[in-house]
Amino acid sequence: MRVKRGIAALLCLCTLAVAAPAGAEVIGLRITSRQPFADDVPDKVGRYERIRGRVVYALDPEHEANRAVVDLGLAAQNGEGRVEFYGDFEIIAPLDRSLAQPTVLYDVNNRGRRRWGMQPFFLRHGYVTVWSGWIAQVPPDTSLLRLEAPVALDEDYVPVTGTVRAEMISDVATDRLAVSDRRQLAFEPVASALPRATLTRRLRERDAPELIPRDQWEFFLTRRAREDSSGLIEGDVRLEGGFEPGVIYELTYEAFGSVVQGAGFAAIRDFVSFLRYDDSSMNPLRDARGRPLARRVIGEGRSQSGRALRTFLYEGFNADEQGRIVFDGVMPVVAGGGQGFFNHRFASPTRTATAHSGHLYPVDVFPFTYGDQTDPFTGRTDSLLRRARASGTAPKVMQLDTSSEYWHRSASLVVTDPTGQRDSEIPGDVRVYVFGGSQHGPATGPSNRGQLPPNPNVYQPFLEALFLALDRWVTDGTLPPPSMHPRVADGTLVGWKAEEAGWVALPGVQYPTAIQQPDFLDYGEEFATKRRIDNHPPVRTGKRYGVSIPALDEDNNEIGVLRMPAVVAPVATYTGWNLRNPAIGAPDAPLGLAGGYIAFPRTKAEREASGDPRPSVEERYGSFEEYRAQIMRAAEALVAEGYLLDEHLADVEARAEANRGLFDK
C-alpha cells in the first residue's frame, strides 16, 4: 500500500472540516465565506447568497467506479487505502431555500472561470448554481476554482516522468512564448534532460515541422505553482530572433510530476452526489426539514466544459460509487464533436483542437455520437452513452452547437456516422440543436484578428428557453421541442467546399480552404488501454473522419438550423468561419472558433456599384417598419414552437431597433 506523502495541507484542511460518515467520497467540507450576491439585480427570486469553500475527497483506487481514473493507483494513499485530494467550490442560492428551484444547475467551470449560472435569467427563475474545481492546471488565483489533484508516483515514490508536447502560437512578433495554453500551468521539465528537448516550427498545421537548432532557444521556469511534487509551473521559451506571428511552434521535452487529472471527473461526480444525497449538517444545500435541496441536477458546460461533460458521460462517471445517478440532465454547449485531453498521463485539459493549431492533441476521438456507431478504422462499436446505459444512469441530453463548431470543432460528427456520409440515429433521450449564423461566442465588440468583422449574432435566448425545456423534461417528462440540426438526407448537411455548400462568391471575401477535420492518429501502443502517449507528435495514418457543414441559402446564410430572428430576417450574411488577418500571420488559415459578419448593401445603388449579388436592405424590406414586423413574426413563431420565451420578445425588438439607421435616407 502506498503511504501518504506530501499532503500535509490536506491534513490541516480536514481538521477544520466537518467530519463525514465513514466511507464517504467527500470526507470534509469547509465553508470559507458567505456573502450577499447580486443585490443590484432586479426581479430575482428573493435575496441570494454566495457560499465559497473547500471540499476534501477520498477515492478508493480499487473501487470499480474509480477504475477509469488514469494513474489513480499510482497516487499516495492514506492508512485506509484511499487517495485524498481537495478542491474549491462555490454556490449561489436564494437565502430563503423555499424559493429555490428543486432542480440545481451544476455549471462545469471553464478553466476555473464561473460563467453561466450567475446571469440574471437564472436568478429570476430561482435556480441554485454550483461550481467546483476540477482542473489541476488552473493557476493559483482567488478568482478561479482549482483542483489540488494527487500526483502519480513510480515504484520508488518518486513522481513519474514522461515526454510531453506543447504547441505555442502568437498573434504578434515576440521573443518569448508561454509553454502552457491560455494562461494555465505546464509541467516542469527534468533539468538533466533539457539539452535533449526539441523545438520545431511550421506555418500550416499539415506542413512538415522544421527543427530549430537547440542553441537558439531556452526554457525558463517562471515559478512553481505548488509546494508538493506535482511539477506544475509557469514557464516560457525564449527564441533568438523571436517568434513569428501565426507560426506553430512545437516544444517536446521530458517532464515530471504528472497529476492524476482524471480525479477531476471523480470530484465532479462525488461533489454533486454529496449535494444530492447527503442529509448531514455538512451539506450546505438542505431545505427547512434538513433534506437535500437538490432533487434533480442538470450539468451544463460551454466549450471546453461541454467537451468535459461528453467525456464524463463516456467514461462512466454519471454513476457514483453507490451506483446512483449524478446528473439527470446534461447540456453540452458549443462543445462540437470532441472530448478532451482530460484523463491521461500528463493530461493537459486546456488544450483543444482547431484547424490551424492543436490539431494533434487527443481531443477529437471516437466515439462522437450518443447512439452506437462503428469506427471504420478500428471496427469498434461504441457511443458516448454506452456506459451510462449499462449502469442505468443515462441522463437526458441536449447538445447545443453553433455553426462555428461545424467549422472549428467537427460538430457534424455528432449527427452523422464517422465517415460523414450518413445521418446517425439520435436516441429518444437526446436532442441536438444547432444555431445557424452564429459563432462560438457572440462578439461583443470590434476585433482586428479576422479578415471579416466578428459575428455579433446572440443565441443566448435559445440557451435559456432550452434549459427550461430540459428542466421540464427531467422533472415531469414533458418532451422538449424537436431536434433542429442539418441532415444529409434532406440536403441541408453538405460538403464544406464552396461549390458543395452553395457559397455565392462575394466581392472582397475569401472563402476558407481548410476546416477542422479529425485525423485517425497513432499515439502509441499504450494509448488505448492506459491513456499514455508514446508518439510525440502522434503519427498521422492518412485516415480522416468525415466532416460537413450546413448548406447555404442565396444570401450565404445557413439552412436546416435554428435561426434567431436576426438571421430569419437578415441584414447581413452571418458565417461560422473567419480567416486570420494578415497582421496576425497565416492569413489563409481559419481564425479559431470565430465567425464573420458580411453586411448587405444598404441600397440598390450600393449593391450595383460593388457588384454584390445579394439584394440590398432597401430592396428586401422597403421600410424599417416592415423589417421590424418580419423580425417580430419570426420571434413569435419561435416562441410558439418552444425555442424562445415570451420574456425574450422585448430584447429581440430592441435589437431590431438598433438597426433603424440602416433605413435612413
Buried (B, 14 or more C-beta within 10 A) or exposed (E): EBEBBBBEEBEEBBEEBBEBEEEBBBBBBBBEEBEEBBEEEEEBBBEBBBBBBBBBBBBBBEBEBBEBBBBBBBBBBBEEEBBBBBBBBBBBBBEEBEBBBBBBBBBBBBBBEBBBBBBEBBBBBBBBBBBBBBBBBBBEEEEBBBBBBBBBBEEEEEBBBBBBBBBBBBBEEBEBBBBBBEBBBBBBBBEEBEEEBBBBBBBBBEEEBEEBEEEEBBBEBEEBBBEBBBBBBBBBBBBEEBBBBBBBBBBBBBBBBBBBBBBBBBBBBBBBBBBBBBEBEBBBBBBEEEEBBBBBBBBBBBBBBBBBBBBBBBBBBBBBBEEBBBBBBBBBBBBBBBBBBBBBBBBBBBBBBBBBBBBBBBBBBBBBBBBBBBBBEEEEEBBBBBBBBEBEBBBBBBBBBBBBBBBBBBBBBBBBBBEBEBBBBBBEBBBBBBBBBBBBBBBEEEBEBBBBBBBBBBBBBBBBBBBBBBBBBBBEEEEBBEBBBBBBEEEBBBBBEBEEBBBBEBEEBEBBEBBBBBBBBBBBEEBEEBBBBBBBBBEBEEEBBBBBBBBBBEBBBBBBBBBBBBBBBBBBBBBBBBBBBEEBBBBBBBBBBBBBBBBBBBBEEBBEEBEBEBBBBBEBBEEBEEBBBBBBEBBBEBBEEBBBBEBBBEBBBEBBEEBEEBBEE
